[in-house]
Amino acid sequence: MANRIQLRRDTGANWASVNPVLAQGEVGIETDAVPIQIKIGDGSTAWNNLPYIGNSSEIYVTSFGADPTGVLDSSDAIISAINSVPNGGIIVFPNGTYLISKSISISNVNNIKIIGSGNSIIHAEGFNGQHFDLIDCRRWTFENLTLIGEGIDAERSIGGIYIHLSNNDNNPNHTFRNLLIKDITNDGIAIATPILCVLENVTVTMVSGHCFNMYMGTSVSFISCYALTCTQGGFHFNGMTYCSLNSCAAEVNGVAYDFVNSKAMVMYGCGSEDILNRSIEYPGIAIRVNGKNATAIACYSRSSAGGHLQAINSGVLHYLDFYNGDTGTNSSNLS
């Protein structure tokens, strides 16, 4: 009868919590990592400080002491993990909650992927700043993460992701997929001078500020993104050129889609509902063009306190097959 060898295995959170010392040559398997990750013991190093075997470009934040139970502050561990990777590196957050007590502020690090494992949460509290504050960082990707702040009415100002340069150069090739950002008192995602950026399946909700804020850039694509409950603009563009929104939704914002001095902006199949009068500056408009031009094709709006469509300060709003959910009618000013 053949002998069966059973290797030690557990979830990333349990490994990190127990933090055992594996014997020399002993194998430990992290079962909920994607893909599954393996460490080999040396008889003296605790689990959290052992490297993973295989892809050297993948760095797990727990290997630098990040606590997936949400009890201990993981700020410095996350910063150390990011600063340790080479260009093209991947930072992985195993499932769990990671408490941060200051901004994850990174400068001059390029080509980085920040990847969650399906239920990876970064919870910010106790400071003014951003979850991620990236300065002079190009070509970053964020995927499969949840970012949580202290609440929309909190006294401290905590934002989601802010990417900016120390000059006015192009800020290229940032990608955001499968993110949830909520309960914050600043913008959800803000990018200065973006170019060739993609946001797909990103939800930003319960925000004191803009859900999405793009300014002084070009060629940004939004696909199936959702701006839910904010005090200013759901999708806010200032000084942007030729960008597109496809199948996006906005609810309970001051202005759902706000185009300020932006041109060649196009919306396809986007909708808004329950847009509220938040302030004089954000009076409950579904689509507002403040200078220059935008086009809405096959879009929808229902219940906007200040009106569905507005063009001001010589702005031009073209629309085709626009559906007014209050009256049940379609209208166009294009043929």
VENQUIMO-V602464 format. One record per residue. N is the residue number from 1. RES is the residue in one small letter. SS is DSSP state (@ for helix, = for strand, . for the rest). PHI is phi in whole degrees, 0 to 359 (* if undefined). OMEGA is omega in radians with two decimals (NA if undefined). Layout:
BEGIN
[[N & RES & SS & PHI & OMEGA] [N & RES & SS & PHI & OMEGA]]
END
This chain:
BEGIN
[[1 & m & . & * & -3.09] [2 & a & . & 290 & 3.06] [3 & n & . & 277 & 3.12] [4 & r & . & 252 & 3.11] [5 & i & . & 257 & 3.14] [6 & q & . & 254 & 3.12] [7 & l & . & 269 & 3.11] [8 & r & = & 293 & -3.10] [9 & r & = & 211 & 3.10] [10 & d & = & 190 & 3.09] [11 & t & . & 285 & 3.12] [12 & g & @ & 301 & -3.12] [13 & a & @ & 296 & -3.13] [14 & n & @ & 290 & 3.06] [15 & w & @ & 303 & -3.08] [16 & a & @ & 295 & -3.11] [17 & s & @ & 290 & -3.13] [18 & v & @ & 284 & 3.08] [19 & n & . & 52 & -3.07] [20 & p & . & 283 & 2.98] [21 & v & = & 262 & 3.12] [22 & l & . & 281 & 3.10] [23 & a & . & 294 & 3.11] [24 & q & . & 304 & 3.13] [25 & g & . & 82 & 3.14] [26 & e & . & 288 & -3.08] [27 & v & = & 261 & 3.02] [28 & g & = & 237 & -3.07] [29 & i & = & 245 & 3.07] [30 & e & = & 264 & -2.88] [31 & t & . & 283 & -3.07] [32 & d & . & 261 & 3.05] [33 & a & . & 287 & 3.13] [34 & v & . & 236 & -0.07] [35 & p & . & 286 & 3.11] [36 & i & . & 303 & -3.09] [37 & q & = & 246 & -3.06] [38 & i & = & 229 & 2.97] [39 & k & = & 236 & 3.10] [40 & i & = & 237 & -3.07] [41 & g & . & 286 & 3.07] [42 & d & . & 238 & 3.10] [43 & g & . & 87 & -3.10] [44 & s & . & 219 & -3.06] [45 & t & . & 269 & 3.11] [46 & a & = & 291 & -3.05] [47 & w & @ & 309 & -3.02] [48 & n & @ & 296 & -3.13] [49 & n & @ & 255 & 3.06] [50 & l & . & 278 & 3.06] [51 & p & . & 281 & 3.00] [52 & y & . & 280 & 3.12] [53 & i & . & 269 & 3.10] [54 & g & . & 121 & -3.01] [55 & n & . & 290 & -3.08] [56 & s & . & 290 & 3.13] [57 & s & . & 278 & 3.11] [58 & e & = & 266 & 3.13] [59 & i & = & 241 & 3.09] [60 & y & = & 267 & -3.10] [61 & v & @ & 298 & 3.11] [62 & t & @ & 293 & 3.09] [63 & s & @ & 291 & 3.12] [64 & f & @ & 256 & 3.07] [65 & g & . & 98 & 3.07] [66 & a & . & 297 & -3.02] [67 & d & . & 258 & -3.11] [68 & p & . & 282 & 3.09] [69 & t & = & 272 & -3.13] [70 & g & = & 79 & -3.12] [71 & v & = & 269 & -3.09] [72 & l & = & 266 & 3.12] [73 & d & = & 290 & -3.11] [74 & s & . & 255 & -3.04] [75 & s & @ & 305 & -3.06] [76 & d & @ & 294 & 3.12] [77 & a & @ & 296 & 3.13] [78 & i & @ & 294 & 3.13] [79 & i & @ & 298 & 3.12] [80 & s & @ & 297 & 3.13] [81 & a & @ & 298 & -3.13] [82 & i & @ & 295 & -3.11] [83 & n & @ & 290 & -3.11] [84 & s & @ & 272 & -3.00] [85 & v & . & 274 & 3.03] [86 & p & . & 282 & 3.01] [87 & n & . & 305 & -3.09] [88 & g & . & 85 & -3.12] [89 & g & . & 283 & -3.12] [90 & i & = & 237 & 3.07] [91 & i & = & 258 & -3.06] [92 & v & = & 250 & 3.01] [93 & f & = & 256 & 3.01] [94 & p & . & 301 & 3.13] [95 & n & . & 305 & -3.13] [96 & g & = & 147 & 3.11] [97 & t & = & 244 & -3.08] [98 & y & = & 243 & 3.14] [99 & l & = & 278 & 3.00] [100 & i & = & 235 & -3.11] [101 & s & . & 245 & 3.03] [102 & k & . & 201 & 3.13] [103 & s & . & 298 & 2.93] [104 & i & = & 279 & -3.02] [105 & s & = & 262 & -3.05] [106 & i & = & 231 & 3.13] [107 & s & = & 234 & 2.97] [108 & n & . & 57 & 3.02] [109 & v & . & 238 & -3.00] [110 & n & . & 242 & 3.01] [111 & n & . & 57 & -3.10] [112 & i & = & 245 & 3.00] [113 & k & = & 249 & 3.05] [114 & i & = & 253 & -2.95] [115 & i & = & 238 & 2.98] [116 & g & = & 270 & -3.08] [117 & s & . & 247 & 3.10] [118 & g & . & 113 & 3.09] [119 & n & . & 219 & -3.11] [120 & s & = & 254 & -3.03] [121 & i & = & 239 & 3.02] [122 & i & = & 247 & -3.04] [123 & h & = & 251 & -3.12] [124 & a & = & 260 & 3.07] [125 & e & . & 202 & 2.99] [126 & g & . & 86 & -3.13] [127 & f & . & 205 & 2.98] [128 & n & . & 257 & -3.13] [129 & g & = & 158 & -3.12] [130 & q & = & 235 & 2.90] [131 & h & = & 300 & 3.09] [132 & f & = & 235 & 3.10] [133 & d & = & 240 & -3.03] [134 & l & = & 254 & -3.09] [135 & i & = & 242 & -3.14] [136 & d & . & 57 & 3.08] [137 & c & . & 247 & -3.08] [138 & r & . & 239 & 3.05] [139 & r & . & 60 & 3.05] [140 & w & = & 255 & 3.06] [141 & t & = & 232 & 3.02] [142 & f & = & 239 & -3.13] [143 & e & = & 219 & 2.93] [144 & n & = & 58 & -3.13] [145 & l & = & 230 & 2.95] [146 & t & = & 240 & 3.07] [147 & l & = & 246 & -3.07] [148 & i & = & 232 & 3.06] [149 & g & . & 253 & -3.07] [150 & e & . & 267 & -3.13] [151 & g & . & 125 & -3.07] [152 & i & . & 297 & -3.12] [153 & d & . & 256 & -3.11] [154 & a & . & 294 & -3.13] [155 & e & . & 288 & -3.12] [156 & r & . & 279 & -3.12] [157 & s & . & 261 & 3.11] [158 & i & = & 237 & 3.11] [159 & g & = & 260 & -3.13] [160 & g & = & 270 & -3.11] [161 & i & = & 236 & 3.14] [162 & y & = & 235 & -3.11] [163 & i & = & 239 & -3.07] [164 & h & = & 209 & -3.13] [165 & l & . & 247 & 3.09] [166 & s & . & 277 & 3.03] [167 & n & . & 224 & -3.10] [168 & n & . & 258 & 3.09] [169 & d & . & 292 & 3.03] [170 & n & . & 295 & -3.10] [171 & n & = & 242 & -2.80] [172 & p & = & 265 & 2.78] [173 & n & . & 60 & 2.99] [174 & h & . & 267 & -3.08] [175 & t & = & 229 & 3.14] [176 & f & = & 228 & -3.14] [177 & r & = & 221 & 3.00] [178 & n & = & 55 & 3.13] [179 & l & = & 243 & 2.93] [180 & l & = & 234 & 3.11] [181 & i & = & 237 & -3.03] [182 & k & = & 209 & 3.02] [183 & d & = & 61 & -3.10] [184 & i & = & 232 & -3.05] [185 & t & . & 240 & 3.05] [186 & n & . & 200 & 3.14] [187 & d & . & 292 & 3.10] [188 & g & . & 289 & 3.02] [189 & i & = & 230 & 3.12] [190 & a & = & 233 & 3.12] [191 & i & = & 228 & 3.04] [192 & a & = & 267 & 3.12] [193 & t & . & 49 & -3.13] [194 & p & = & 287 & 3.01] [195 & i & = & 212 & 3.10] [196 & l & = & 55 & 3.11] [197 & c & = & 248 & -3.12] [198 & v & = & 229 & 3.03] [199 & l & = & 236 & -3.06] [200 & e & = & 226 & 3.12] [201 & n & = & 54 & 3.10] [202 & v & = & 248 & 3.08] [203 & t & = & 247 & 3.04] [204 & v & = & 238 & -3.02] [205 & t & = & 215 & 3.14] [206 & m & = & 58 & -3.00] [207 & v & = & 233 & 2.96] [208 & s & . & 266 & -3.02] [209 & g & . & 148 & 3.06] [210 & h & . & 269 & 2.98] [211 & c & . & 292 & 3.11] [212 & f & = & 233 & -3.07] [213 & n & = & 225 & 3.13] [214 & m & = & 243 & -3.13] [215 & y & = & 213 & 3.03] [216 & m & . & 61 & 3.12] [217 & g & . & 215 & -3.05] [218 & t & = & 202 & 2.94] [219 & s & = & 59 & 3.04] [220 & v & = & 248 & -3.11] [221 & s & = & 245 & 3.04] [222 & f & = & 251 & -3.14] [223 & i & = & 231 & 3.07] [224 & s & . & 53 & 3.09] [225 & c & . & 258 & -2.97] [226 & y & = & 224 & 3.07] [227 & a & = & 251 & -3.01] [228 & l & = & 236 & 3.03] [229 & t & = & 68 & 3.01] [230 & c & = & 215 & -3.07] [231 & t & . & 272 & -3.11] [232 & q & . & 234 & -3.10] [233 & g & = & 270 & 3.01] [234 & g & = & 295 & 3.03] [235 & f & = & 242 & -3.04] [236 & h & = & 245 & 3.14] [237 & f & = & 235 & 3.13] [238 & n & = & 227 & 3.14] [239 & g & . & 69 & -3.12] [240 & m & . & 263 & -3.11] [241 & t & = & 224 & -3.13] [242 & y & . & 33 & 3.04] [243 & c & . & 237 & -3.12] [244 & s & = & 226 & 3.01] [245 & l & = & 235 & -3.10] [246 & n & = & 238 & 3.05] [247 & s & . & 56 & 3.11] [248 & c & . & 262 & -3.11] [249 & a & = & 222 & 3.11] [250 & a & = & 219 & 3.11] [251 & e & = & 218 & 2.98] [252 & v & . & 57 & 3.08] [253 & n & . & 244 & 3.03] [254 & g & . & 284 & 2.93] [255 & v & = & 221 & -3.06] [256 & a & = & 289 & -3.13] [257 & y & = & 235 & -2.96] [258 & d & = & 238 & -3.11] [259 & f & = & 250 & -3.08] [260 & v & = & 249 & 3.14] [261 & n & = & 47 & -3.13] [262 & s & = & 241 & -3.05] [263 & k & = & 227 & -3.12] [264 & a & = & 55 & 3.08] [265 & m & = & 263 & -3.02] [266 & v & = & 231 & 3.04] [267 & m & = & 245 & 3.09] [268 & y & = & 237 & 3.02] [269 & g & . & 59 & 3.13] [270 & c & . & 258 & -3.10] [271 & g & = & 219 & 3.06] [272 & s & = & 212 & 3.10] [273 & e & = & 214 & 3.00] [274 & d & = & 54 & 3.12] [275 & i & = & 273 & -2.91] [276 & l & . & 255 & 2.99] [277 & n & . & 282 & -3.10] [278 & r & . & 272 & -3.08] [279 & s & . & 189 & 3.08] [280 & i & . & 299 & -3.11] [281 & e & . & 284 & -3.12] [282 & y & . & 232 & -2.92] [283 & p & . & 267 & 3.06] [284 & g & . & 92 & 3.12] [285 & i & = & 254 & 3.11] [286 & a & = & 287 & 3.12] [287 & i & = & 231 & -3.12] [288 & r & = & 234 & 3.07] [289 & v & = & 245 & -3.10] [290 & n & = & 251 & -3.05] [291 & g & = & 88 & 3.10] [292 & k & = & 61 & -2.93] [293 & n & = & 208 & 3.05] [294 & a & = & 209 & -3.13] [295 & t & = & 229 & 3.10] [296 & a & = & 241 & -3.10] [297 & i & = & 239 & 3.11] [298 & a & . & 53 & 3.14] [299 & c & . & 253 & -2.95] [300 & y & = & 217 & 3.02] [301 & s & = & 212 & 3.06] [302 & r & = & 220 & 3.00] [303 & s & = & 58 & 3.05] [304 & s & = & 246 & -3.00] [305 & a & . & 301 & -3.09] [306 & g & . & 256 & 3.14] [307 & g & = & 118 & -3.07] [308 & h & = & 276 & -3.03] [309 & l & = & 232 & 3.13] [310 & q & = & 213 & 3.03] [311 & a & = & 233 & -3.07] [312 & i & = & 227 & 3.10] [313 & n & . & 52 & 3.11] [314 & s & . & 67 & 3.07] [315 & g & . & 288 & -3.14] [316 & v & = & 236 & 3.09] [317 & l & = & 246 & 3.03] [318 & h & = & 266 & 3.10] [319 & y & = & 214 & -3.13] [320 & l & = & 226 & 3.13] [321 & d & . & 56 & 3.10] [322 & f & = & 275 & -3.08] [323 & y & = & 257 & 3.08] [324 & n & = & 269 & -3.09] [325 & g & . & 291 & 3.12] [326 & d & . & 282 & -3.11] [327 & t & . & 257 & -3.11] [328 & g & . & 71 & -3.09] [329 & t & = & 238 & 3.04] [330 & n & = & 255 & 3.10] [331 & s & = & 213 & -3.14] [332 & s & . & 213 & 2.89] [333 & n & . & 243 & 3.01] [334 & l & . & 241 & 3.09] [335 & s & . & 242 & NA]]
END
